[in-house]
Amino acid sequence: MVLNLAPVGCYPSFLVQLPHNSSDIDQFGCLVSYNNAVREYNNMLKQSLREVRESLSDASVIYVDTHTVLLELFQHPTSHGSNTTPSTCLIRQHCHHDYQKDTIHLNRTLFESFTISYLI
């Protein structure tokens, strides 16, 4: 099982600690350059896994797309029971938030998304 990289450009710690210009922030409050680099890496990972599957045809190689699920949570938090977006963390320069609750919800969402994707 291979997990791709998450949209780290939406991580509150990155938004607060890394230097950037306002032009590098998208409409959801995420760092565009970091998320673009992650997308490029994930595309290369998928291509590499295609090659691995061809060369190891008897192996079961499962690609888990955590990026899409996490990006959805960062871009539409209220649809998933949260009220904190990356941009609110950036504005405040820190986040006082119930991350344990979000982590439990996130794990459930990832499981449901993986289960649906894998079974289809």
Buried (B, 14 or more C-beta within 10 A) or exposed (E): EEBBBBBBBBBBEBBEEBEBEEEBBBEBBBBBEBBEBBBEEBEEBEEEBEEEEEEEEEEEEEBBBBBBBBBBBBBEBEEBEBEBBBBBBBEEEEBEBEEEEBEEBBEEBBEEBBEEBEEE
